[in-house]
Amino acid sequence: MEHERKKIPAEAVELYTRFIHGEVSRRAFLDGVKKFAVVGLSAGAIVEALTPNYALGQQVRKDDERIKASYETLPSPDGNGYIRGYLVRPFSADSRTETPAKLPGIIVIHENRGLNPHTEDVARRFALENFMAFAPDTLTSVGGYPGDDYKGGKLFEKIDPAKMTQDLVAAARWLKARPDCSGKIGATGFCFGGSMANTLSVLLGPDLGAAAPYYGGAPQPADVAKIKAAILIHHGGLDKRLSEAYPAQEAELKKNNIRYEGHVYPDSVHGFFNDATPERFNKVTAGQSWTRTLEWFNQYVRAA
């Protein structure tokens, strides 16, 4: 696998990143990939290699006996329908009683494709670390994640960003208020989800203990002073747009005396944590970032 991954040109991976961000159309992406085709590596093979394979990214089975998972719904703000999400807890004798053990909660926010299997798997990973995790689907109002990332991306474009933000705030407050939650919560997310983890740190103030955004856009400088959470930032060194913007974000965090830690991982592209996309996944730095995220949440959410 490592040998094959080296065959995919970095420019093709960058083109895929621009495609999933909506910067180029699907046709432009497919036409652009043809430029990188060589003997032994067709355009079709490149597209297949860059397309998520969720079987590869499943670390915890949906029916794993160590977890208890369900799909839950909560009201969307202002009576605007409802929000559906994936709730996961570790399974134990306590969880079968009427008063289950109270656990710290983690909001897990998906990329701009909706609640796909990778995000659900990350939620299950948190459950195995003795957190309760809730992964809301911001596509709920248009039918939810459709089972296809490209179609999910098209649905994502139809939703008012302000509605998605308020739905995520509602989801975080719902998790925090649950009787089986300790009342301490953190937020993490990837790409869009990373940006929204940053946004929640602004909007929730002291109600959020910590955030660990992965390759997410920074809050507006004027909003940083509202942050009360401890912020752990993950960027890929090859993800130039975000990694080169990080020093300015760091300066604002320092200026406002925000508890933070930031890491720019070498040889890592946008999406380096996503093991469902092998051409972007970096096993070493994904592992490093996951260990740091767990330590961060244990310090600022569990022990707070």
Secondary structure, DSSP 8 states (H G I E B T S, - for coil): -HHHHTTS-HHHHHHHHHHHTTSS-HHHHHHHHGGG-BTTB-HHHHHHHHS--TTTT-SS-TT-TTEEEEEEEEE-GGG--EEEEEEEEE--GGGGSSS---EEEEEEE--TT-S-HHHHHHHHHHHHTT-EEEEEETTGGGTS--S-HHHHHHHHTTS-HHHHHHHHHHHHHHHHHSTTEEEEEEEEEETHHHHHHHHHHHHSGGG--EEEEES-----GGGGGG--SEEEEEEETT-HHHHTTHHHHHHHHHHTT--EEEEEETT--TTTT-TTSTTT--HHHHHHHHHHHHHHHIIIII--
